[in-house]
Amino acid sequence: MSEQLIRALLLAFVVTFHWWRGRRVPLYGRHMADRFGRYDRPLPQGGTWLHAVSLGETRSALALVRLMLDRGERVIITNFTPTG
């Protein structure tokens, strides 16, 4: 199998899994597009958007986010996992 086919199958599995879980637990399904790195709402003027996959990545970015906030910047953070 080609690498592209494997990636497509894995992506289909991940999307189906999250869709199914979101049907069973409605709060899990909220902001699903954000999890896949899609933020459809307008960014605040001068805002910066950070996308982290997990809670660990969010915590790792915390020092950067604090620095940006201290400088008066606006920050939007999205995550792949609900815990993030």
N, C-alpha and C positions, 0 to 999 in steps of 0.2 A: 504494500500500500504506500502511496505517496504521502509525504509529510503534510501536504495541503489537505488531503482527504482525512487524515487522522485529526488534524486541527479542527476541521469542520465538524466531524463527528463528536469530538470532545466539547466543542462549543454548543452543539445541539443538545448534548446531554446536560451541560451546566445550565443552559437556559430553561430546559424542560424541568430540571430539578427545582430551580428557583420559582418557576411558575407554579408548579405543583405545591410546593411548600407555602407559597403565598396564598394559594386558594384555601389551604387548611388553616393557616394562621394569618388573618388579614393584616395585622401590623407588620408581619414579616415582608409582605408584598409592597409596602409603602416605599416610595423612592427607588424603585427597582432600576430605573434608567441611570440613576446616580451611581449605582454599583458597577455599571459597565463603563464608567468614565464619561457619562453624558449628563450635562447640566443645562437644562433648557430655559431656566429662568435667567433674566438679565443680570449680569454682574453689577454690583454697585460701582459707581464712578471711581476709577482708580483701583478697583478690587483685583485681588489675585486669587486664583482658584488652584487649590491643591487637591490631588486625588491620591489617597492611600488605600492599599489593599486591605490591611488588617489593623487591629488595635495597636500592635507593635509598631507598625509604620507610622501610625498617627502619633504615638508617644515619641517616636524618634524625631518627628518633625516639630514637636512642641517648642523646642528652643527657637527654631526658625520662626514659627508662628508668633511667639511672644515678642521676638525682635521686630517683626513686621508690625505688630499691633502697637508696640511702643513708639514706632516711627509714624504712627497715625494711619497706617495702611489698613484697608479692609480685606478680610480673608474669608474665603468660603472653602470648607473642607468637605469632600465627599469620600465615602468608603465603600469597599466591596462587601465587607461583612457588616451585619447589623451591630455587632459589638463595637466595631470601629467608630 
